[in-house]
């Protein structure tokens, strides 16, 4: 049984203050709405995926390396307080942790969430450039050269993947994403 759609609305209300925190130029509610729209337009959005979207970046600290883990704990605690069954919470937690982008998604739900999270890489050039500028804002505390070296490593890591998108629904973004990543690395 999937969660009641009313729970998704409650999750949105719970999550919005997190996404409105200062310093979020990209990892904000607009990013979540974009993910939801990407999943909806591909006719794969489920209440569980919607919940995972709202929970995946509750914590975003550009200085930390455990944002997804902390987000998963906070959101799981909230879901538990809402009476969501443990097996549903486990799936949602796994989806959130998959957005660390450190391993291949373990199942289709995780793959869809990860692909939606990375859909921005396959956006048109102007939208990708705005995303890239917003990421730089979130890392404003990092000196220029150090940021460029770190960003280059991240972008090269994405390019080194055999495929950026694991699901057929998002596979059409692959070529544009690779073009955007190569173009950014050249600049």
N, C-alpha and C positions, 0 to 999 in steps of 0.2 A: 504494500500500500504506500503510495506517495503522500507527502505532506499536503495538508489542506492549503489551497492557494492563499487563504487569509493569513497563513503563517508567513508567506513570502512578503506580504504587505507589512506585517509586523517586523520582519527581519530588516526590511528597508528602513523602517522608522528607527529601529535599534542601531543600524549601521551608519546612517547619514551623519550623525555627529562625529564619528571616527573619520569619515571621508572629508569632512569639512575642516579638519585640523590644519593649523598653519604649516606651511612648507610643502604642501602637496600641490605640485603644479601639474602632475600627470596622474598619480595614483589617488584619484578622487572619485566622486560619485559619477562624473561624466565617463570615466573609464569603465565603471561597472555598467552603466547604462549602455555603453557601446558594446560591451560583451553580451549583454542580454539581447540587444538588437541583432547582433551577429548570429546568435544562436536561434533567435526567433525567425529571422529571415530565412534560415536554412531548415526551418521546421523541426528542430531538435530540442527546443527549450522545454524542459520539464521543471516542475516545482523544485526537485532536488538540485538540479543544475542552477536554477535561479538562487536558491539558498546559498549554494557554494560560491556563486558570483559575489553575492553580498558579503560573505564571510571571508573571502580570500585575501583581502588587503586591509583588514581592520587595523592592523598595526603596520605602519610604514615609517621606518626610521632608516634613512639612508646611511647611517653610521653602523647599523646592526646587520647581523647575518642570520638572525632567527625570526624574521618578521612573519613568515608563513606559519611557523610553529606556534608563535605567540597568538597569531590571528586564529589558528585552529582551536587553541585552548579556550580563548575568550568566546568564540562562536559556539563551541561545543557546550560550554557552561550555559550559555544563553538558550541553546536548543534544549538542553536537559531541563532547564527551568520552565520551558514551554511544554514539557511532557512528550517530546519527540522520542520515539523508541530508540534504544541503543543501536540496533543494526542500521537504522537510517542515519543516525549521528556518525557512526563509523564510516559509512560510505561518503558522507559529506566531508568529514575530516580528511579522509584519504584524497578526495578531490582537491581540497585546499592545499594539502601538502604537495600534491603533484605540481602546483604552480611554482615550486622552487626551481623547476626546469633543470634539475640535476640528474634525472633518470627518465627513461621512457615511461609514459603512462601505463599503468597496469591493466586498465580496462577501457571500454569505450566512453564511459562517463568522464573519466579522468582525461582522456584524449580530447574530448569535446571541450572541456573547460580549458585545458592547456592551449588548444588551438584558438579558442576565443580570446584568451589572454594575449596570445601572440598575433592576433589578426592585424593589429596596428602595423606590424612589420610589412604587411602586404597591401597597405593603403596606398593611395596615390602619393606622388612625390611631395606635394605641399603638405599633406596631412602627416606624412612620415616626418618631414622636417620640423613641423610644429611639435610632434611627439618628442623628437630628439632634443629640441630646445627646452621642452618642459623637463625632460630627464636631467639636463644640465642644470636647470634651476634647482631641482631637488638635491643636486650634489654641489651646490654653490660653495659649500665649505671646503671642497677639495681643490687644491691649486691646479691651474690649467694643465700643466704638463702631466702631472700625476693622473688627472681626470682623463686626459686624452689617451694615455697608455692603458688605463683600466678599461675605458670604453672600447678601445680597439680590441682588447682581449675578449670582451663580451661579444662584440659583433663578429669577430673571427670565429668564436665558439659556435655561434648560430650558423654561420656559413659552412663550418666544417661538418655539420650534420648532414647525413644522407638525405633526410627530408625534414623540413621545418614543421610541416603539418602532418599529423598522423591520421586524420580522418578524410574521407572523400569529400565531405561537405566543405572543407577548408582548403583542399588541395589546389584549387584554382588560384589561390593567393601566392603560391610558391614562387613563380617566376618574378612577380613584382617585388616580393619580399627580398629575394636574392639581388635584384637590381638595386633596391634601396640600400641594402647592406653594403654592397660593393661600392656604390656611389658615395656613401658616407665614409667608408674606409679610405677612399681616394682623397676625400677632402680633409 
